[in-house]
Amino acid sequence: MHERTRTLTRPRAEVRSSGLGLMGAVAVAAVGALAACTGKIDAAGASPGAGTVRGTGNGTGTGTPGSPSDPGSPNSPSGSAGTGNTGTPGSTTDPGTGTGTVTAADCAKAPVTPGPTFVRRLNRFEYDNTVRDLLGDTSNPASAFPTEEIRLGFDNNATALQVSPALVEQYMTVAETLATTAVTKNLKSVLSCDPTSVGADTCAKTFIDSFGTKAYRRPLTTDEETAMKAVFDVGAKTDFNSGIRLVIETMIQSAPFLYRVEFGATPTANEQIVKLTSFEMASRLSYLLWQSMPDDELLAAAKADQLTDASDIETQVTRMMQDAKAHDVFAHFHQQWLKLDGIANLDKDATIFTAFDTTLTPLMAEETRRFLDYVVWQGGGKLDDLLTSPVSFQNAKLAGYYGTSGASGTDFTQVNLDPKINAGILTKGGLMAMLGKANDTAPVQRGRFVREQLLCQPLSPPPANIMIKPPELSATLSTRERFAQHRTEPLCASCHDLMDPIGLGFENYDGAGHYRTTQNGMTIDASGQVLMSDITGPFNGAVDLAQQLAGSNQVRNCVSTSWFRYAYGRAETADDACTIANVNQKFADAKYDLKSLLVSLTQTDAFLYRKVIPAGGAQ
Amino acid sequence: MISRRISRRTLLRGAGGIAIGLPFLDIMARTQRAKADPPAIPQRFIVFFTPNGNIRENWTPTGTETDFKLSTILAPLQPFQDKLIVLDGVDNEAAKHGVGDDHMRGMGTMLTGTELLSGTTQGGCCEPAGLAGGVSVDQKIAQKIGASSKFSSLEFGVQAKSGGTVWGYTAYSDSNVPLPPENNPANVFNRVFADVGANQSALAKIAAERKSVLDAVSASYSSLSPKLGVTDKQKLDLHLSQIRDLETRLTATTDVGASCVKPTLPTIDFNNNDNFPAVGKLQMDLLVMAMACDLTRVASLQWENSVGGTRFSWLGMDRGHHDMSHDGDDNTDTVSKLTQINTWYSQQLLYLMTAMSKVPEGTGTMLDHTLIFWVNELSRGNVHSHPDMPFLLAGGTAAAPQPLTMGRFLQYAASPTIKHNDLMVSLLNVYGIADKTFGNPAYCSGPLVKL
């Protein structure tokens, strides 16, 4: 653990020494990496800190120029499970209220500290959504672009989104295709004037301004207008439409389209922290809530400069949450947070799981997708529902595989499963099969999933150079017996005690996601244990575990931290202490409602403000 | 399954019945007419990657350096035995160090010879890691021999997944800058061949338009960049430099090789597991033709990815490649299947070599001037090890500044440890790059002894 901390934080020593105590205390349980599985929790990031460590004047907070330049990793992955103090195995201290925690009440009086702000390139999902909304083009051209580097679990991390030669080339060829399609099939929807009646030049200028405002998500500068008119003129030598085509090609390869660039409002003398401009805020909102460009209403609000007050912004957020596009954002988040892409690539041994075949995998993926959408938008909307609801969505084929009733035909319908054996996302067949080997269950992976995705405790490494060989299959032993070596070898046990006793609690779900009560003729023992967490103690079976997780502050903080990383495209930093404290407080006030969590992320220092870029660079 | 005797017709026909061989290009004929002197013979380098380790006892030849017998896995390559150098006993030393799990380390060090960067990708064990920490040897070679072709290198994938992590890339233009493999043969075609043989005045018009567009695009980056903080500025500057590289590439004039034939657009469901062999053939056909047309001189062909889970259903296998690679050595059925998988990969290499051997060049064929480096991120899958890597060189370096003698089996004793960074130094030297070290110098002693 200490080794890992050093490795990850070496470039950012200045951050650790500035606000670390605060950070460690606030973000406990959210970014903690488990100590070398020896039971001793790293205290490096968890020194209690002294209440608030903020300065007192506006804009003179702890963030000094030269603070974190790389948001790719948490500045302190230490923090740690449990308490932010020196937890021991079995510690049950509530991570949300441990000593040294900065509370929302503290933050009410504290100055604004927004954390770092980075330009963000559109990822594939955002690119496709944006050209859909800008050009009416639903061809999803970005699906051919190279995959984003996944950082902190997500595909939208600001620093990870670089470009490769192949991508820059694809930006060009895709822009050519999109622009050609737009002028040949869709011109009327992008062109608001008639060149034959108002004249080609006038119409071109109108187009450059109106289309440009949408493409750049702000009005064009005079220089930009001039440059675009010059591009138009090159194409207009052929014909008017060619001029328009080249303008579109140019704009959608340009920096203001592909990147979200924010400077903030013009600072007054000595001002170091500023609000975003209304146009910048329009983009922040639309890419957070829709992962696409602002709509006309947002741009109109920006033009009227009505997107600087938190309350005005919340009004827009409430409106935007009514749009179907907000569903996509939750789906995209859940897909990555819960690593659900793995369902599509399930790979099972047909001689072991005879009822399974790969035609079930899209159905299992659809089941989880529909369930998560239902939880957020219809089924209560709470984290508790996500973890414990017995509802699912199945069709006849999937129900036939599971042996459940209530579904018929090929369409998916809502089914209410037996709550004694079904709880939320964790017991869904797709997830259980994904967390299964091709020929077996996978207690280690299942335990690790709970530990890392739900408790936000990345596990530390096993010893180097050991031969990792899972127990061979057996026709007589139970999985629990076969994995016993992990518990008896001290070398293995220190880490596997944190995974296996959780994973073995899922033994009622076989490696292909099917519920079972026996294995090799023996009744399955699905008892388990969670160590080193705020729900430390025994549990009996996956449903019991899910209910305990639903009551865990550690899980709640893990969800809010994951959303922070996804929403802001970066790791949390010391400067984000109050942002995190306020978000967690509102999450609690809303009884852990997932939609309200997203809303509260638009009301933070991190979202509403940015640091002034020093003259001459050096962020 | 693949005859050594392969007709030109076959060469130009993609699997799935898609004929890619069509009339010789006008542009080619014109180029030939315009030339007074025969062009210098191009030097080429190809990385051929297959994942999840190998089965050493069925891979290693028997015999001496010059008189050796190929064993099961390499037996398909017997027709080209005089164009092979089989290496046994070379370790990937760099993979034994640093962050990341064994697959990640093996993959990220395989062509870079240095440790991975820290990062947030958590593997099956060990410290989380980022991407590779250095330039890959193919790109280093491309800087030398690729500059005169339109594409300094091309990266081909065959269902190469795990993009976004170190498991997914072979080639790196620099530390932390992966060059993602293109899995879709149609995208390769569009990128590489779309303009080949097109109407010249149409091309000129496109080129003029692109220049206007890209000049304006460049201005959008160069005007913004100075106003940004350091990190953001670096990001936009990288984008800007790549636009400028693209502009250079677009204006490059290419001397089209005499054997250049424009393929036709491939259409295949390239992600379908069962199409894996067909996609592989299409990609190899496109690779060979890109080189025959001298559009590129350096390429990588990445089959699957590290931890690749392809189901070799066409060999009658149900389980995925990586999953099987974990089975113990006492599971003879699995050992046999993994042997079959790697034998199949030898057959693919045979196909590639055969295709190149059908392209006349100088007094020999393209194969004489193309060195293929077959690499793997692991030695043996079930122990995730990195000693005794299954490395192989194939083809030839006949006109290279420092040619290799092919047709050899080089064995190295376990002690002292022979490090694969040395092998990569030798590869650089072949192409006239006089470097004495590559990757992390701690794992490098100079050119590979005996090679």
Boltz contact constraints between the chains, C-beta under 6 A:
constraints:
  - contact:
      token1: [A, 4]
      token2: [B, 127]
      max_distance: 6.0
  - contact:
      token1: [A, 7]
      token2: [B, 118]
      max_distance: 6.0
  - contact:
      token1: [A, 8]
      token2: [B, 118]
      max_distance: 6.0
  - contact:
      token1: [A, 69]
      token2: [B, 231]
      max_distance: 6.0
  - contact:
      token1: [A, 73]
      token2: [B, 120]
      max_distance: 6.0
  - contact:
      token1: [A, 119]
      token2: [B, 232]
      max_distance: 6.0
  - contact:
      token1: [A, 144]
      token2: [B, 187]
      max_distance: 6.0
  - contact:
      token1: [A, 146]
      token2: [B, 180]
      max_distance: 6.0
  - contact:
      token1: [A, 147]
      token2: [B, 163]
      max_distance: 6.0
  - contact:
      token1: [A, 147]
      token2: [B, 164]
      max_distance: 6.0
  - contact:
      token1: [A, 148]
      token2: [B, 164]
      max_distance: 6.0
  - contact:
      token1: [A, 149]
      token2: [B, 164]
      max_distance: 6.0
  - contact:
      token1: [A, 150]
      token2: [B, 164]
      max_distance: 6.0
  - contact:
      token1: [A, 151]
      token2: [B, 120]
      max_distance: 6.0
  - contact:
      token1: [A, 152]
      token2: [B, 120]
      max_distance: 6.0
  - contact:
      token1: [A, 163]
      token2: [B, 239]
      max_distance: 6.0
  - contact:
      token1: [A, 163]
      token2: [B, 242]
      max_distance: 6.0
  - contact:
      token1: [A, 164]
      token2: [B, 179]
      max_distance: 6.0
  - contact:
      token1: [A, 165]
      token2: [B, 242]
      max_distance: 6.0
  - contact:
      token1: [A, 168]
      token2: [B, 242]
      max_distance: 6.0
  - contact:
      token1: [A, 168]
      token2: [B, 243]
      max_distance: 6.0
  - contact:
      token1: [A, 168]
      token2: [B, 246]
      max_distance: 6.0
  - contact:
      token1: [A, 169]
      token2: [B, 246]
      max_distance: 6.0
  - contact:
      token1: [A, 227]
      token2: [B, 216]
      max_distance: 6.0
  - contact:
      token1: [A, 227]
      token2: [B, 219]
      max_distance: 6.0
  - contact:
      token1: [A, 231]
      token2: [B, 212]
      max_distance: 6.0
  - contact:
      token1: [A, 231]
      token2: [B, 216]
      max_distance: 6.0
  - contact:
      token1: [A, 234]
      token2: [B, 212]
      max_distance: 6.0
  - contact:
      token1: [A, 246]
      token2: [B, 213]
      max_distance: 6.0
  - contact:
      token1: [A, 249]
      token2: [B, 213]
      max_distance: 6.0
  - contact:
      token1: [A, 250]
      token2: [B, 213]
      max_distance: 6.0
  - contact:
      token1: [A, 250]
      token2: [B, 216]
      max_distance: 6.0
  - contact:
      token1: [A, 250]
      token2: [B, 217]
      max_distance: 6.0
  - contact:
      token1: [A, 253]
      token2: [B, 217]
      max_distance: 6.0
  - contact:
      token1: [A, 254]
      token2: [B, 217]
      max_distance: 6.0
  - contact:
      token1: [A, 254]
      token2: [B, 220]
      max_distance: 6.0
  - contact:
      token1: [A, 255]
      token2: [B, 220]
      max_distance: 6.0
  - contact:
      token1: [A, 255]
      token2: [B, 221]
      max_distance: 6.0
  - contact:
      token1: [A, 255]
      token2: [B, 224]
      max_distance: 6.0
  - contact:
      token1: [A, 347]
      token2: [B, 309]
      max_distance: 6.0
  - contact:
      token1: [A, 347]
      token2: [B, 320]
      max_distance: 6.0
  - contact:
      token1: [A, 349]
      token2: [B, 319]
      max_distance: 6.0
  - contact:
      token1: [A, 350]
      token2: [B, 318]
      max_distance: 6.0
  - contact:
      token1: [A, 438]
      token2: [B, 319]
      max_distance: 6.0
  - contact:
      token1: [A, 438]
      token2: [B, 323]
      max_distance: 6.0
  - contact:
      token1: [A, 458]
      token2: [B, 122]
      max_distance: 6.0
  - contact:
      token1: [A, 461]
      token2: [B, 125]
      max_distance: 6.0
  - contact:
      token1: [A, 461]
      token2: [B, 126]
      max_distance: 6.0
  - contact:
      token1: [A, 461]
      token2: [B, 127]
      max_distance: 6.0
  - contact:
      token1: [A, 462]
      token2: [B, 125]
      max_distance: 6.0
  - contact:
      token1: [A, 467]
      token2: [B, 383]
      max_distance: 6.0
  - contact:
      token1: [A, 613]
      token2: [B, 229]
      max_distance: 6.0
  - contact:
      token1: [A, 617]
      token2: [B, 229]
      max_distance: 6.0
  - contact:
      token1: [A, 617]
      token2: [B, 230]
      max_distance: 6.0
  - contact:
      token1: [A, 618]
      token2: [B, 230]
      max_distance: 6.0
  - contact:
      token1: [A, 619]
      token2: [B, 229]
      max_distance: 6.0
  - contact:
      token1: [A, 619]
      token2: [B, 230]
      max_distance: 6.0
  - contact:
      token1: [A, 619]
      token2: [B, 231]
      max_distance: 6.0
